[in-house]
């Protein structure tokens, strides 16, 4: 079944009246009066009869018009809005008409406007999703950069400096699992460092509590040997011969 808004012959009497009103005004050049399109519309809705536009005429043409409402918009405003609606072929629907008037007189325009709104919503949703993805990617990169920097800093410290290193990172947002992984790999470089607490799975602060005495009581020989394990030690070879 062909939808009403695609039918060659409008089955909607309001749609038919609007199209015929446009023909009357533009093809026959009947632009007399203040609101020629609205006048032609009411004439069509009355079956071709002329005459003054009554409140009942406006009520039939605009369902949201209530003549009994003294605080509502006057009849003249509705006639003016209907004139704009018909002249613009449903592209402009001004107050006090409701948005339903577009579908009442120009269902094809309503479908185009609806499709346009849907496309706008899709565009905004896609843009919002892209912004969310971009923010998530940037956040992940910042986190990865923070982890990489923490690992670089860790490579240049000795066991006795581990509490100071952690104190700088405990509010950095790096997860304990990542800290534990890098500290486990770091701890294997130092001779005599008991790494059982590092493999316990405890939070880093708890590991440091368990290792407090061991880290603080490293012997002078162990501290000297710890320093040799740092990657920033330079090796001086013999000067090249000329």
Steps between C-alpha positions, in 0.01 A plus 500: 500500500633844404544733802276805500792742474617327178163474329457689174152609609500621860255307718556738788237779462728753671787412270271529200368837622853632552618394154192642337542825692852535363367443147225757550739766625802446280364360174201733492691789655234550765713686750234741617455552871734488795535123524433362150622147569300470819192648330529248216550217752185584694308531176608149404414362845151656466448328165570806288283740697636843581418721793656618820722263694322389814640355821359160402689523168827564683422224751459253215819616328711517819410234755683674786295820463251543785271802458370456855847554645518873570870476588583325175622647173242692295349365181702745292829344611386155388390631162836669454686181597289292261574745221877461564468122518316471166717756322820321612353159405550370850859617541414768757261432787478793738323541830228472609459202262614169641760290323226254404370750244788417266395135485136600473546709185836389359574142609778468243676803653455351844675184386786700352532706816491184711769341286705816531463495878599134513810572293587790728456279806714228341767756414503636856505147646787399273691816585440439870621139463810619314573752774457231765730264309754779454491588870533132592797460264670809638442380855648159414804664340552724802479196726745303285738797501475523881574127533795526264641799691455320833688199361782722373528670840500161673792381287723770651434439871644259755291295747550754779338764274191293421274665765585845363418381146163365612419814698518697175268255321237401755265780382589472131209268417723210391346166597674287759513207258716703261719625785542147633599364159771757445632474857522120477714526186706777658562305826666206322798722413617540860695233685368398841167679462225270621225530241235283667295807603522626140329180382236499775235686297452752779452871426824687457461690826463168690805356324706800608382455859622140496831597338560810711774352716669318214512810281623722782760256639691424183868465588759736364633226273148428369437871438826526309413196291144633448647814350695296248176356363368836389509554124648850524849382597762591239774262400829671426719313256846569380549812296523432128847506363586758248 
